[in-house]
Amino acid sequence: AQYLQNSEQNNVLQLAWRLAKDETSGMLVPTWPVVMTRTDVRLLNTVPMEVGLQYGFNYWDAVVKEGVSKYI
């Protein structure tokens, strides 16, 4: 629970799934993750820095189902 709370408070990035229409069912389905900022940010660092990103279950589930090389 503490990890999720810290992640929510501190991470700069988030994943959102790009959607596409499934030709068979006609429904929207996730196709691949897109990285975006969670809020407006301004990075003023002159040295490299690490920014947080929580991948979540959907990301890792897709990697297992579709293969690592497709998403990483």
N, C-alpha and C positions, 0 to 999 in steps of 0.2 A: 504494500500500500504506500509506503514511504517513497519508493522509486517512482510510482505513478504521480504522486503529488509533486515531487521534485521535477520530474519530466514536464509536467504541465506548467509549472512556474518558470522554468529556466530555458527550455528548448526554444531555439530561434526558428527551426525548420519543421515542416510537417509534410506528410505524404497525402496526396489525394489521387484517387484512381481516375484515369481517363476512361470514358465510357464509349462504347460503340454498340450499334444495333446488331444483335444476333440475327443472322439471316434465316435461321430455322424457326426460332421462337418469336422473333419480332421484338424481343425485350432488350433493354439496355443491359449490357454486361461489362464488368471491369476488364480492361485490356492490359494496361501497364501503369505503374505508379509514376507520378510526377512530383518532384520536390518543389516546394514553395515556402516562402516565409510566412510565419504565423501572424505577424503584425508588421507594420512599417518599421524598418530598421535603418540605421545609419551606422556603418562601420568605419571608425576613424583610426583603426590600428595601423601601424606602420610595419608590424611584424605579423607573421601568420598566427591565426588563432583557430581554436576548435569551436564549432557551434553544435548544439545538440539537435538530435533527431530521434524520435521514437518510431521504430518501424511498425510495430504492432502485429497482431495475428494475421491479418489479411495478406500482408507482404510476405511473411515467412511461409504461409500456407500456399501461396502462389508459387514461391520458389520450389517448394517440395513437389507440387503438382506439375509445374511447367519446366523445371530445370534451372539450375543456378545461373548458367550463362545468359539466359534470357533477361534477367533482371539485375545482375551484378556485373 
